[in-house]
């Protein structure tokens, strides 16, 4: 969705392997000297994109998620069309599919089942991107499968069958996704297709949100039998702290999903980002991805009166090797004054947008409730972070790194006036339990399954325990607040290495102090600070907590 204002009542290359859940092996043919020179190739005609491009450029498309590919029918059995030869390791089957002028190709299979010992690989002709080995661990009840996009006009499928295999694999090349935009051009100096004003997440603007960026994902959405699109989302924590792989995104991202089976062919890309602040083609790191999800809850009134949220449950647990982070949240209806959004505009590498003014509450057209936050982006050291189609569903974080909304719509773009660099995020507080009474219409039963009544929780790493997360949230307390000249910081237990940092409302670091080891109470001198709002961040033995402090002298 290119997020223009919709129905608001308010007038305003290196070699890469191990991507999807796989073993990370190389295809066995790569290490063989004597392999057939010719691989049978299924040739599919290039689609006529005239109507597609017209639709992409129409005003109506501005209210939809960003489409980047069309789906072409194939319907071929892999084994009936593949070449096969025998090696010491097993029988190797190979088959290629080629579509002229494709920026990238995607495999969709509606009949996919691998036996124990079987290994399936997918790679592009230049071998710059290899997926696999896929094994029996990738089998799911619906027998569906999908891959990441592979750059180029030709994709090769390879299957290794053990010589003593008792069971035959089932692999159908049902459909091929044809990407006609948003894939990096090898000859380009820049990576991706988002606006040049955007800020890469690994620039300095993301320094206070390094954990949260590990929770943000790019979502390859199987829209229908015809199209593929981009959205953004994030892993989100729940009060059981059990690492359930929930993904929060926007309801409008799934509005055109024509079959519940298509959720099993969504692809979720983790860590799709540049390694640094620069945007050169050589820098983006290969993502780690997972295929398939189930729809748990969404706002079915998002086009008129709701908060436009969607909660998905991944079919697989997130591997620890992905270094994931389950983002915390705050369901209190509080208009904060600073924070960020992390997202994938136009399906590009991960970007960050910054705000430092108080959020405004707004309504959808027929709603009598303020269901959304209006956020105004600001220019920062490395650009003017905005959002674009593909950013839809991305999380809005407060200054503590907790989710307070997901992206619905807006007018922001690189080429609009600063006054129009604004966006609308469905309130997390509204999505919690106000879109409907059924469990499928609210976040509460999924994110607070024990009905604890928690109003906010912190995030957690794959290695975090409940005790550690609780310690992070209850690490310290402060008093008085508002304060005048002195601030008392109290700790729940003794810590050895304690640092306190003070930031202003703009997020600028003012100073820091080292607190003596094992201190249970510490008095900080505020005499040199003027009246205003400040953020006090405390790090004790690697645990963190933040406090908003008002100084009134």
C-alpha positions in Angstrom: 0.0 0.0 0.0 1.5 3.4 -1.0 0.3 5.0 2.2 -1.8 8.0 1.1 -4.5 9.2 3.3 -7.5 6.8 3.1 -11.0 7.3 4.4 -9.8 9.5 7.3 -12.4 11.8 8.9 -9.6 14.3 9.6 -8.8 16.7 6.8 -5.1 16.8 6.4 26.9 -9.6 -4.4 28.6 -12.2 -2.8 27.8 -16.0 -2.9 25.0 -16.8 -0.4 23.5 -20.0 1.0 21.4 -21.0 4.0 18.5 -18.5 3.7 15.2 -20.2 4.4 14.9 -22.9 7.1 17.5 -25.3 5.7 20.7 -27.1 6.3 22.9 -24.6 4.5 24.6 -27.2 2.3 25.7 -26.6 -1.3 24.0 -28.6 -4.1 25.9 -31.8 -4.7 26.3 -31.0 -8.4 28.5 -28.0 -7.5 31.4 -30.4 -6.4 31.1 -32.8 -9.3 33.3 -32.7 -12.4 31.2 -35.0 -14.6 27.7 -33.6 -14.7 25.4 -33.2 -17.8 26.0 -30.0 -19.7 22.3 -29.5 -20.5 19.6 -29.1 -17.9 16.1 -29.5 -19.2 14.4 -26.1 -19.1 10.7 -25.2 -18.9 10.2 -22.0 -20.9 7.4 -19.8 -19.7 6.4 -16.7 -21.8 7.0 -13.3 -20.4 3.7 -11.9 -19.0 2.1 -8.9 -20.6 2.6 -6.2 -18.0 0.7 -3.4 -19.7 -2.4 -3.7 -17.6 -0.4 -4.4 -14.4 1.7 -1.3 -14.8 -1.4 0.8 -15.6 -2.9 -0.5 -12.4 0.3 0.2 -10.4 0.3 3.8 -11.6 -3.4 4.3 -11.0 -4.7 6.3 -8.0 -6.5 3.2 -6.7 -3.1 1.4 -6.3 -2.1 4.1 -3.7 -4.6 2.5 -1.3 -3.3 -1.1 -1.8 -0.2 -2.9 -0.6 2.8 -2.7 -2.9 2.7 -5.3 -5.7 6.0 -6.4 -7.1 5.3 -9.6 -9.0 2.8 -11.6 -11.0 2.2 -15.3 -10.7 2.5 -17.5 -13.8 1.0 -20.9 -14.1 3.3 -23.9 -14.7 1.7 -27.1 -13.3 4.6 -29.4 -14.0 5.8 -32.4 -12.0 9.4 -32.0 -11.2 10.4 -35.6 -11.6 8.6 -36.1 -14.9 10.5 -33.3 -16.5 13.9 -33.4 -14.8 17.2 -34.9 -15.9 18.6 -37.6 -13.6 22.0 -39.1 -13.1 23.5 -41.3 -10.5 26.5 -40.5 -8.2 28.1 -42.1 -5.2 26.0 -39.8 -3.0 22.7 -40.6 -4.6 20.6 -39.8 -7.7 20.6 -36.2 -8.7 17.6 -34.7 -10.5 17.8 -31.3 -12.2 15.3 -29.0 -13.9 15.3 -25.3 -14.8 12.6 -22.7 -15.4 13.2 -19.6 -17.5 11.1 -16.5 -18.0 12.5 -13.7 -20.2 13.3 -10.3 -18.6 12.4 -11.4 -15.0 14.2 -9.4 -12.3 13.7 -12.5 -10.1 11.7 -15.7 -9.9 9.9 -17.4 -7.0 8.8 -21.0 -6.7 5.3 -21.8 -5.6 4.4 -25.5 -5.0 1.0 -26.8 -4.1 2.3 -30.4 -3.8 5.5 -30.6 -1.9 6.6 -33.5 0.4 10.2 -34.7 1.0 11.0 -38.0 2.6 13.7 -38.4 5.3 17.1 -38.2 3.6 15.9 -36.3 0.5 17.5 -32.8 -0.2 16.0 -30.1 -2.4 18.0 -27.1 -3.6 17.0 -24.0 -5.6 19.5 -21.6 -7.1 19.8 -19.0 -9.9 21.8 -19.5 -13.0 24.7 -17.3 -11.9 24.8 -19.3 -8.6 24.9 -16.0 -6.6 22.0 -17.1 -4.5 21.4 -20.7 -3.3 18.5 -21.9 -1.1 18.7 -25.2 0.7 19.0 -27.9 1.4 15.3 -28.2 2.1 14.5 -31.5 3.8 11.6 -33.2 5.5 11.6 -30.5 8.2 10.1 -28.2 5.5 7.0 -30.4 5.1 3.7 -29.0 6.3 0.2 -30.4 6.5 -1.1 -28.4 3.4 1.8 -29.8 1.3 2.5 -26.3 0.1 5.9 -24.5 -0.3 7.4 -21.2 -1.5 10.8 -19.7 -1.8 12.5 -16.4 -1.5 13.0 -14.5 -4.7 16.1 -15.5 -6.8 17.6 -12.8 -9.0 17.6 -13.4 -12.7 15.6 -14.9 -15.6 16.4 -18.5 -14.8 16.1 -20.7 -11.7 17.4 -24.2 -11.3 15.9 -26.9 -9.1 18.0 -29.8 -7.9 17.0 -32.8 -5.8 19.3 -35.4 -4.2 17.6 -38.8 -3.7 19.5 -41.3 -1.5 20.3 -44.5 -3.4 18.5 -46.6 -0.7 15.4 -44.3 -0.7 12.2 -46.1 0.0 9.9 -43.2 -0.5 9.6 -40.9 -3.5 9.5 -37.2 -3.0 6.6 -35.1 -4.3 7.6 -31.8 -5.9 5.3 -29.9 -8.2 6.4 -26.7 -10.0 2.9 -25.4 -9.6 3.5 -21.7 -10.3 6.4 -19.3 -10.8 6.4 -15.8 -9.3 7.7 -13.2 -11.8 9.2 -10.1 -10.2 9.0 -7.1 -12.5 10.3 -4.5 -10.0 11.9 -3.9 -6.6 14.8 -6.3 -7.1 18.3 -4.9 -6.9 20.0 -4.4 -10.3 23.5 -5.7 -10.4 24.7 -2.8 -12.5 23.3 -0.2 -10.1 25.3 1.8 -7.7 22.5 1.8 -5.2 20.6 -1.1 -3.5 16.8 -1.4 -3.8 14.1 0.8 -5.1 13.0 3.0 -2.2 13.4 6.8 -2.2 16.9 8.2 -1.8 15.9 10.2 1.4 15.4 7.0 3.4 17.8 6.1 6.2 19.3 2.6 6.5 18.6 1.1 9.9 22.3 0.6 10.6 23.0 4.3 10.5 23.4 6.2 13.8 19.6 6.8 14.0 19.1 3.2 14.8 21.7 3.0 17.7 19.1 3.0 20.4 16.9 0.4 18.6 19.4 -2.3 17.7 17.4 -5.0 19.4 14.1 -3.9 17.9 15.5 -4.0 14.4 16.2 -7.7 14.8 12.5 -8.2 15.2 11.4 -6.4 12.1 10.7 -8.6 9.0 10.0 -8.1 5.3 6.9 -10.1 4.2 6.5 -11.6 0.8 2.7 -11.8 0.5 1.0 -14.3 -1.7 -1.9 -12.0 -2.6 -3.9 -14.2 -4.9 -3.6 -16.6 -7.8 -2.1 -13.7 -9.8 0.0 -11.4 -7.7 2.8 -11.1 -5.0 3.4 -8.0 -2.8 5.5 -6.6 0.0 4.6 -5.6 3.5 6.5 -5.1 6.8 5.9 -6.6 10.2 7.6 -7.5 13.5 8.0 -10.4 15.9 6.1 -9.5 19.1 6.4 -10.7 22.7 3.6 -12.1 24.8 3.1 -12.2 28.6 4.0 -15.9 28.7 7.5 -14.9 27.4 7.6 -18.3 25.6 8.9 -17.0 22.2 5.7 -17.8 20.3 6.5 -16.6 16.8 3.7 -14.1 16.4 4.1 -11.4 13.7 2.3 -8.1 13.9 1.4 -6.4 10.6 -1.5 -4.5 9.0 -4.9 -5.9 8.1 -4.8 -4.2 4.7 -1.8 -6.3 3.8 -4.1 -9.4 3.7 -7.2 -7.8 2.2 -6.7 -9.4 -1.2 -5.5 -12.8 0.1 -8.0 -15.0 -1.8 -7.4 -18.3 0.0 -6.4 -19.3 3.6 -3.9 -21.7 2.0 -1.9 -18.7 0.7 -0.8 -17.9 4.2 1.3 -21.1 4.1 3.2 -19.5 1.1 4.0 -16.2 2.8 7.8 -15.7 3.1 9.2 -13.8 6.1 12.7 -12.3 5.6 14.7 -11.6 8.8 17.9 -9.4 8.8 17.3 -8.1 5.3 19.5 -5.0 5.7 22.8 -3.3 4.8 25.7 -4.1 7.1 26.4 -0.3 7.5 24.9 3.1 6.8 26.0 3.2 3.2 23.6 1.9 0.5 26.0 0.4 -1.9 25.1 -2.8 -3.8 27.9 -4.8 -2.3 26.8 -4.4 1.3 23.3 -5.9 1.9 23.5 -9.0 4.0 21.5 -12.1 2.8 18.3 -12.5 4.8 17.3 -15.5 6.8 13.7 -16.4 6.1 10.8 -18.7 7.0 7.9 -19.8 4.9 4.3 -20.1 6.0 2.0 -18.7 8.7 -1.5 -18.9 10.1 -3.9 -16.0 10.5 -4.9 -15.6 14.2 -6.5 -12.2 14.4 -7.2 -9.1 12.4 -9.3 -6.0 12.2 -12.0 -6.6 9.7 -13.3 -3.0 9.8 -10.0 -1.4 8.8 -11.4 0.3 5.7 -13.9 2.3 7.7 -13.5 2.4 11.5 -10.8 0.1 12.9 -7.1 0.2 13.8 -5.9 -2.0 10.8 -4.0 -4.7 12.7 -3.2 -8.3 11.7 -1.6 -11.0 13.9 0.0 -14.0 12.2 1.6 -17.1 13.7 4.6 -18.5 11.9 4.5 -22.2 11.0 8.0 -22.7 12.3 9.8 -21.5 15.4 12.5 -18.8 14.7 15.9 -20.5 14.8 18.4 -19.0 17.3 20.9 -18.6 14.5 18.6 -15.8 13.1 19.3 -13.8 16.3 15.7 -12.8 16.6 14.2 -10.3 19.0 10.6 -10.4 20.2 9.6 -6.8 20.5 7.8 -5.5 23.6 4.7 -3.4 23.6 2.8 -0.7 25.5 -1.0 -0.9 25.3 -1.6 2.3 27.2 -3.3 5.0 25.2 -0.5 7.6 25.6 0.7 10.1 23.0 4.5 9.9 23.2 6.8 12.6 21.9 9.6 10.6 20.3 10.3 7.3 18.7 10.9 5.5 15.4 9.5 3.1 12.8 11.6 0.4 11.2 10.4 -0.9 7.9 11.0 -2.2 4.3 9.9 0.6 1.9 9.2 -0.8 -1.6 10.6 -4.1 -0.3 14.0 -2.5 0.1 16.5 -3.2 2.8 15.6 -2.2 6.3 15.1 1.6 6.9 14.4 3.7 9.9 12.2 6.9 10.3 12.3 9.2 13.3 9.8 11.5 15.0 10.3 13.9 17.9 7.0 15.7 18.3 3.9 14.6 20.2 1.7 12.1 18.4 -1.8 13.2 17.5 -4.9 11.1 17.8 -7.0 10.7 14.6 -10.1 8.8 13.4 -11.1 6.6 10.5 -14.0 7.9 8.5 -17.0 6.4 10.3 -15.4 5.7 13.6 -16.3 7.8 16.6 -13.0 6.7 18.3 -9.5 7.8 17.7 -8.1 4.6 16.3 -4.8 5.9 14.8 -1.7 7.9 15.7 -0.6 10.7 13.4 3.2 10.9 13.2 5.3 13.6 11.6 8.8 12.5 10.5 11.9 14.7 10.9 15.1 15.0 9.1 18.1 13.4 10.9 21.8 13.2 10.4 21.6 10.7 7.5 18.4 11.6 5.7 14.7 12.2 6.0 13.2 8.9 6.9 9.7 8.4 5.5 7.7 5.4 4.5 6.5 3.9 1.2 4.4 1.0 -0.2 6.0 -2.1 1.4 6.3 -0.3 4.8 2.7 -1.1 5.6 2.3 -3.0 8.8 5.7 -1.9 10.2 5.9 -1.2 13.9 5.9 2.2 15.5 8.2 2.2 18.6 8.1 4.6 21.5 11.4 5.9 22.9 11.7 2.7 25.1 11.5 0.5 22.0 8.0 -0.8 22.7 5.4 -1.2 19.9 2.6 1.3 20.1 1.1 1.0 16.5 1.4 -0.5 13.0 1.5 1.5 9.8 -1.8 2.0 7.9 -1.6 5.0 5.6 -0.1 8.4 5.1 1.2 11.0 2.7 4.9 10.8 3.4 7.3 10.5 0.5 10.8 11.9 -0.4 9.3 14.4 -2.9 6.5 16.0 -0.8 6.7 19.0 1.5 8.0 18.6 5.0 4.4 19.3 6.2 3.2 16.3 4.3 5.8 13.8 5.6 3.2 12.3 7.9 1.8 8.8 8.4 -1.0 7.1 10.3 -0.4 4.1 12.6 -3.2 1.9 14.0 -3.1 2.3 17.8 -1.8 -0.8 19.6 -4.1 0.3 22.5 -7.1 0.1 20.2 -6.1 -3.1 18.5 -5.8 -4.7 22.0 -9.5 -5.3 22.5 -11.6 -2.6 20.8 -12.1 -3.8 17.2 -14.6 -6.5 18.2 -15.5 -9.0 20.8 -14.3 -12.2 19.1 -10.7 -13.4 19.8 -10.1 -13.2 16.1 -10.7 -9.4 16.3 -8.3 -8.4 19.1 -4.7 -8.9 20.3 -5.4 -9.4 24.0 -6.1 -13.2 24.0 -3.0 -13.9 22.0 -0.5 -11.5 23.6 -1.8 -11.8 27.2 -2.9 -15.5 27.2 -2.7 -15.8 31.0 -4.9 -12.7 31.4 -2.3 -10.9 33.6 -3.7 -7.5 32.8 -0.2 -6.2 31.9 -0.3 -2.8 30.3 3.3 -3.0 28.9 6.0 -5.5 28.6 9.6 -5.5 27.4 11.2 -7.4 24.5 13.3 -10.5 24.7 16.1 -12.3 22.9 16.0 -16.0 21.9 18.3 -16.7 24.9 16.3 -14.6 27.4 14.5 -16.2 30.2 11.3 -14.9 31.9 13.4 -14.0 35.0 15.8 -11.9 32.9 13.0 -10.1 31.1 11.2 -9.3 34.4 14.5 -8.1 35.8 14.9 -5.8 32.8 11.5 -4.3 33.3 11.9 -3.9 37.1 15.5 -3.1 37.2 15.2 0.3 38.9 12.8 2.9 40.1 13.1 6.6 40.5 11.7 9.3 42.8 10.5 12.0 43.0 8.9 12.6 39.6 8.6 15.5 38.8 12.0 16.3 40.3 13.8 19.5 41.2 17.5 19.3 41.9 18.0 15.7 43.0 16.8 12.3 41.7 16.9 9.1 43.8 17.5 5.9 41.8 16.7 2.6 43.6 17.7 -0.9 42.4 15.9 -4.1 43.0 19.2 -5.9 43.8 23.0 -5.4 43.7 24.7 -5.0 40.4 28.4 -4.7 39.7 28.5 -2.5 36.5 26.0 0.3 36.5 25.8 3.2 34.0 23.2 6.0 33.9 22.7 8.1 30.7 20.5 11.2 30.4 18.9 12.2 27.1 16.8 15.2 26.1 13.5 15.1 24.2 15.4 15.1 20.9 17.2 12.0 21.9 20.5 13.7 22.3 22.8 12.3 24.9 23.6 15.0 27.6 25.9 13.1 30.0 26.4 9.8 31.8 27.5 8.6 35.2 29.0 5.4 36.6 27.3 4.3 39.7 29.4 2.5 42.4 29.1 -1.3 42.3 26.4 -2.9 44.5 24.6 0.4 45.1 21.0 -0.1 46.1 20.2 3.6 46.2 22.0 6.4 44.3 21.3 10.2 44.3 21.8 12.0 41.0 22.4 15.8 40.9 20.0 17.5 38.5 21.0 21.0 39.3 22.7 21.7 35.9 19.5 20.6 33.9 16.8 23.1 33.0 13.1 22.5 33.3 11.8 20.0 30.8 11.3 16.3 30.0 14.3 14.0 30.0 14.9 10.2 29.5 17.1 8.4 32.1 18.5 5.1 30.8 20.1 2.7 33.1 22.3 -0.3 32.2 23.2 -2.7 35.0 25.2 -5.8 34.2 23.7 -5.8 30.7 20.1 -5.3 31.8 18.4 -2.1 30.8 15.6 0.2 31.9 14.4 3.6 31.0 12.5 6.3 32.8 10.8 9.5 31.7 11.7 12.3 34.1 10.2 15.8 34.4 12.2 18.5 36.0 10.3 21.4 37.6 12.4 23.7 39.7 
